[in-house]
Amino acid sequence: MALMTVRVAVVGAGYMGSAHARVVRRIAGEYPGLVELAYIVDVDLERARLAAARYGGEPLRSVRDIPRGGADFAIVAVPTRHHLRVVLELLDRGVGGLLVEKPLTADIEEAIRLVERVEEAGVWASVGHVERFNPAVWSLHRLAARGRLGDILTIAARRVGPFAPRAGDTDVVYDLGVHEVDNALALTGSLPETVRAYTLRSIVTDLNDYALMVLGFRGGFASLEVNRITPFKQRVLYLTGSRGVAYLDYMGQELRVYTPEEESLIRVAREEPLYLEDLVLLASFAHGREPLVDIYQGFAAMLVCAAVLASARLGGELALDEYDVYQGYRGYVEKSLRGYMRYREAVGDEPKALLGL
């Protein structure tokens, strides 16, 4: 039986929203009948009109202008401080599926409320941790899942670059750090037992602009450095396992593996991560499959980032199981762990093999 075309609303016509609109149009062209870009929504109606003229869809000024039931799926790409409000408005419009850009919300309290409301509505919900769909990251996760690197001992990542004004209202821990936190959680399939953080603030914004985060896992740890004060972009990760070391260049989509016997350049089929993310998630929604990166995984990353900020304020190590949010929302944590296991199983195939089209 043919699937019903998924009518998509892209909310936000700025940098990320326009990128999502472009990708949805590409998917509609390459997979006829899968999706339709129905609406582009932005408080700046002229910006919405310009994006709609380029990519399609009806331009609207507000989510409240979407006819009730007029969109099946919405991509939330507005500034982070508006995520919760927009999601609540979309639930009121009867949207059945959501992709919320990372970070999930502006803070952990909003994340709790968002997950609670999405659960109450029974809506399919994913979070835009786009690096999971980076072909080189996907390949690294496959190697880790197959045990080629042995037990994970350490993860050392560095994500730095110049300040981007569009992220000026978001702490660097949530803006950049959440990428590396999410990757570490997905690689290990667990949450850390301890966190320790060092931060520097008020360099280019009124928030933290530099963070060094140390996550202590059972059997190893992750050292994650992020900042928005470096004049060049760098996105790299080293994973040391009991059987070998992997080097990952996110931007170059390059993955190398070093063992006592050899050095290997892993062949990676390069593709735009955002395209793969939207394609896999929209196909999963259309087929009624659970999202590969679900809202509980997004919550877990927010939880660890919030604990990181708490550690920085305390000036010392924080045991995660003593953190009040962790204690109060263990159910969400358990659901996130099941999601990591589902993702771990999925990376055995290439992303497009998961489409079922």
Secondary structure as UniProt FT lines:
FT   STRAND          6..11
FT   HELIX           15..30
FT   TURN            32..34
FT   STRAND          35..41
FT   HELIX           45..55
FT   STRAND          58..60
FT   HELIX           63..65
FT   TURN            68..69
FT   STRAND          73..76
FT   HELIX           80..82
FT   HELIX           83..92
FT   TURN            93..94
FT   STRAND          97..101
FT   HELIX           108..121
FT   STRAND          124..128
FT   HELIX           130..133
FT   HELIX           135..145
FT   TURN            146..149
FT   STRAND          152..160
FT   HELIX           165..167
FT   TURN            168..169
FT   HELIX           173..177
FT   HELIX           178..188
FT   STRAND          194..201
FT   STRAND          208..217
FT   TURN            218..219
FT   STRAND          220..227
FT   STRAND          234..241
FT   STRAND          245..249
FT   TURN            250..253
FT   STRAND          254..258
FT   STRAND          263..265
FT   HELIX           273..287
FT   HELIX           295..314
FT   STRAND          318..319
FT   HELIX           320..322
FT   HELIX           324..328
FT   HELIX           330..346
FT   TURN            347..348
FT   HELIX           351..354
//
